[in-house]
Amino acid sequence: MRNHLLMIEDDARLAAMVAEYLSQNGFTVDHAPNGLGGLEQLSQPSNGKVADLVVLDLMLPDIDGLEVCRRIRALPGGAAQVPILMLTAKGDPMDRIIGLEMGADDYLPKPFEPRELLARIRAILRRKTDAPAPAANQLRFGSLEIDRDARTVSVSGALCELTSYQFDLLVALAERAGRVLTRDQIMEAVRGRELEAFDRSIDVHMGRIRAAIEVDAKDPKRILTVRGVGYVFARQQD
């Protein structure tokens, strides 16, 4: 079964080239030339099925990609959880950081090689669908509950908003509760060694996870920073 992608990109020539390349590699690609059109296609898909992944350009003619990303994460139902790969111009670090903070799962600077785009898309989808079978479907730490099957996280019964990648990061830490993990070990746990690990990306995602699950993200009790090493998920909580 072919994965269905939505590309929100105002450069028609680039979108056509990418769509042709991805189609040759087993994907079905829909194209929206602006942010509002992309949001409409995502919230009201013609075939009734939400896209498996969104490739989102940061620079769009109507509303910028960051705002599109924010609105996607606010959509009802499964559309809010769709993985987002953001395309950023010239690899501006601030663009990447803000994009991750807004809920993007990964980023790719322009110009890019189609093969790298394909590799990143496959890595994101693999994280989403090929997680190893756990011994238990749910992890509980006090009021925090992680449901692997439903891919949901809740605190005291209230659902937490996390991207697909952030959910995988949290599970990787929670499964190794009490063990200090370096950033490289965390990246290895969720995506293997196919792509370069960006330490700053991990830090941004950890900040978003803390904001979702901690009572006070500035004084975390669940995910602790081990200075100069990485992170540890605390066994004892609440």
C-alpha positions as CSV (number, residue, x, y, z in Angstrom):
1,M,0.0,0.0,0.0
2,R,1.4,3.4,-1.1
3,N,1.8,6.0,1.6
4,H,0.0,9.3,0.9
5,L,1.9,12.5,1.3
6,L,0.7,16.1,1.1
7,M,3.3,18.7,-0.1
8,I,2.5,22.3,0.7
9,E,4.9,24.2,-1.5
10,D,4.4,27.4,-3.7
11,D,7.3,26.5,-6.1
12,A,5.3,24.5,-8.6
13,R,8.4,23.3,-10.5
14,L,10.0,22.0,-7.3
15,A,6.7,20.3,-6.2
16,A,6.4,18.6,-9.5
17,M,10.0,17.3,-9.4
18,V,9.6,16.0,-5.8
19,A,6.2,14.4,-6.6
20,E,7.6,12.6,-9.6
21,Y,10.6,11.3,-7.6
22,L,8.6,10.2,-4.6
23,S,6.0,8.6,-6.9
24,Q,8.7,6.5,-8.4
25,N,9.6,5.4,-4.9
26,G,6.2,4.2,-3.8
27,F,4.4,7.3,-2.6
28,T,1.3,9.1,-3.7
29,V,1.7,12.9,-3.5
30,D,-0.9,15.6,-3.4
31,H,0.2,19.2,-3.8
32,A,-1.1,22.4,-2.3
33,P,0.4,25.7,-3.6
34,N,-0.3,27.7,-0.4
35,G,-0.9,27.3,3.3
36,L,-4.7,27.7,3.3
37,G,-5.1,25.2,0.5
38,G,-2.9,22.7,2.3
39,L,-4.9,23.1,5.5
40,E,-8.2,22.5,3.6
41,Q,-6.8,19.4,2.0
42,L,-5.6,18.0,5.3
43,S,-8.8,18.7,7.2
44,Q,-11.1,17.7,4.4
45,P,-9.3,15.0,2.3
46,S,-10.9,14.1,-0.9
47,N,-10.6,10.4,-0.3
48,G,-11.6,10.6,3.4
49,K,-8.1,9.5,4.6
50,V,-5.7,11.9,6.3
51,A,-2.3,12.1,4.7
52,D,0.4,10.0,6.2
53,L,2.9,12.9,6.2
54,V,3.0,16.5,5.3
55,V,6.0,18.1,3.6
56,L,5.7,21.8,4.5
57,D,7.6,24.7,3.1
58,L,8.4,27.5,5.5
59,M,8.0,30.3,3.0
60,L,4.4,30.4,1.5
61,P,2.6,33.2,-0.3
62,D,-0.4,33.5,2.0
63,I,0.5,32.4,5.6
64,D,4.0,31.2,6.6
65,G,4.8,27.5,7.3
66,L,5.1,28.1,11.0
67,E,1.5,29.3,11.2
68,V,0.4,26.4,9.0
69,C,2.2,24.0,11.4
70,R,0.5,25.6,14.4
71,R,-2.9,25.3,12.8
72,I,-2.3,21.6,11.8
73,R,-1.5,20.8,15.4
74,A,-4.8,22.5,16.4
75,L,-6.9,20.4,14.0
76,P,-9.4,17.9,15.4
77,G,-8.9,14.2,15.3
78,G,-6.1,12.4,13.6
79,A,-5.1,15.3,11.4
80,A,-3.4,17.0,14.3
81,Q,-1.0,14.1,14.8
82,V,0.2,13.8,11.2
83,P,4.0,14.0,11.0
84,I,5.4,17.2,9.5
85,L,8.7,17.5,7.6
86,M,9.4,21.2,7.3
87,L,11.5,22.7,4.5
88,T,13.6,25.6,5.6
89,A,15.5,28.1,3.5
90,K,19.3,28.2,3.7
91,G,19.3,26.1,6.8
92,D,18.7,29.0,9.2
93,P,19.1,27.5,12.7
94,M,16.4,29.7,14.2
95,D,13.9,28.6,11.5
96,R,14.6,25.0,12.5
97,I,14.3,25.6,16.2
98,I,11.0,27.6,15.9
99,G,9.7,24.9,13.5
100,L,10.4,22.1,16.0
101,E,8.9,24.2,18.8
102,M,5.7,24.7,16.7
103,G,5.3,20.9,16.3
104,A,7.3,19.8,13.3
105,D,8.8,16.3,13.5
106,D,11.9,17.0,11.3
107,Y,13.4,19.6,9.0
108,L,15.4,19.8,5.8
109,P,17.2,22.9,4.6
110,K,16.9,24.0,1.0
111,P,18.4,23.3,-1.4
112,F,18.2,19.5,-0.8
113,E,18.9,16.3,-2.5
114,P,15.7,14.3,-3.3
115,R,17.4,11.2,-1.9
116,E,17.8,12.8,1.5
117,L,14.2,14.0,1.5
118,L,13.1,10.4,0.7
119,A,15.4,9.0,3.5
120,R,13.9,11.5,6.0
121,I,10.4,10.7,5.0
122,R,11.0,7.0,5.3
123,A,12.7,7.4,8.7
124,I,9.7,9.4,10.1
125,L,7.2,6.9,8.8
126,R,9.2,4.0,10.2
127,R,9.3,5.6,13.6
128,K,5.5,5.9,13.4
129,T,4.7,2.3,12.3
130,D,7.7,0.1,13.1
131,A,8.2,0.5,16.8
132,P,9.3,-2.8,18.5
133,A,6.6,-4.7,20.3
134,P,6.7,-3.8,24.0
135,A,6.2,-6.1,26.9
136,A,3.3,-4.0,28.1
137,N,1.0,-1.8,26.1
138,Q,1.0,1.0,28.7
139,L,3.6,2.7,30.9
140,R,2.5,4.4,34.1
141,F,4.4,6.7,36.3
142,G,2.2,8.2,38.9
143,S,-0.4,10.4,37.1
144,L,1.5,10.0,33.8
145,E,0.2,7.3,31.5
146,I,1.8,6.4,28.1
147,D,-0.4,4.2,25.8
148,R,1.8,2.7,23.1
149,D,-1.0,1.2,21.1
150,A,-3.1,4.4,20.9
151,R,0.1,6.5,20.9
152,T,-1.3,8.9,23.5
153,V,0.1,10.4,26.6
154,S,-2.0,11.7,29.5
155,V,-1.5,13.3,32.9
156,S,-4.2,12.8,35.5
157,G,-6.5,11.7,32.6
158,A,-5.9,14.8,30.5
159,L,-4.4,14.2,27.1
160,C,-1.0,15.8,26.3
161,E,-0.3,17.2,22.8
162,L,2.9,15.7,21.4
163,T,4.1,15.1,17.9
164,S,4.8,11.6,16.6
165,Y,8.5,12.2,17.1
166,Q,8.1,13.6,20.6
167,F,6.0,10.6,21.6
168,D,8.8,8.3,20.4
169,L,11.4,10.3,22.4
170,L,9.3,10.1,25.5
171,V,8.7,6.3,25.1
172,A,12.5,5.8,24.6
173,L,13.2,7.6,27.8
174,A,10.4,6.0,29.8
175,E,11.3,2.5,28.8
176,R,14.8,3.2,30.2
177,A,13.6,5.0,33.3
178,G,16.4,5.6,35.8
179,R,19.1,5.2,33.1
180,V,21.1,8.3,31.9
181,L,21.0,8.5,28.1
182,T,23.2,10.7,25.9
183,R,21.6,12.6,23.0
184,D,23.2,10.1,20.6
185,Q,21.7,7.2,22.5
186,I,18.3,8.8,22.4
187,M,18.5,9.5,18.7
188,E,19.7,5.9,18.1
189,A,16.7,4.6,20.1
190,V,14.1,6.4,18.0
191,R,15.6,6.6,14.5
192,G,18.8,4.6,14.1
193,R,22.0,5.9,12.5
194,E,20.8,6.7,9.0
195,L,20.7,10.5,9.6
196,E,22.9,12.9,11.4
197,A,21.9,13.6,15.0
198,F,21.4,17.3,15.9
199,D,21.9,17.9,19.6
200,R,19.9,21.1,19.6
201,S,16.9,19.4,18.0
202,I,16.8,17.0,20.9
203,D,16.9,19.8,23.4
204,V,14.1,21.6,21.6
205,H,11.9,18.5,21.6
206,M,12.7,17.8,25.2
207,G,11.5,21.3,26.1
208,R,8.2,20.6,24.2
209,I,7.7,17.3,26.0
210,R,8.3,18.9,29.4
211,A,5.8,21.6,28.6
212,A,3.3,18.9,27.9
213,I,3.8,16.5,30.8
214,E,5.5,18.5,33.6
215,V,3.6,20.5,36.3
216,D,6.3,23.1,35.9
217,A,8.5,22.8,32.8
218,K,11.1,25.1,34.4
219,D,11.4,22.8,37.4
220,P,11.0,19.3,35.8
221,K,10.4,16.2,37.9
222,R,9.9,13.6,35.2
223,I,12.6,14.3,32.6
224,L,15.8,15.5,34.2
225,T,18.9,17.0,32.5
226,V,22.2,15.5,33.4
227,R,24.6,18.4,32.6
228,G,27.2,17.5,30.0
229,V,25.7,14.0,29.4
230,G,22.1,14.0,28.4
231,Y,18.7,13.1,30.0
232,V,17.2,10.7,32.5
233,F,13.6,9.8,33.0
234,A,12.9,9.7,36.8
235,R,11.5,6.4,38.1
236,Q,9.8,8.0,41.1
237,Q,7.2,10.7,40.2
238,D,4.3,12.5,41.8
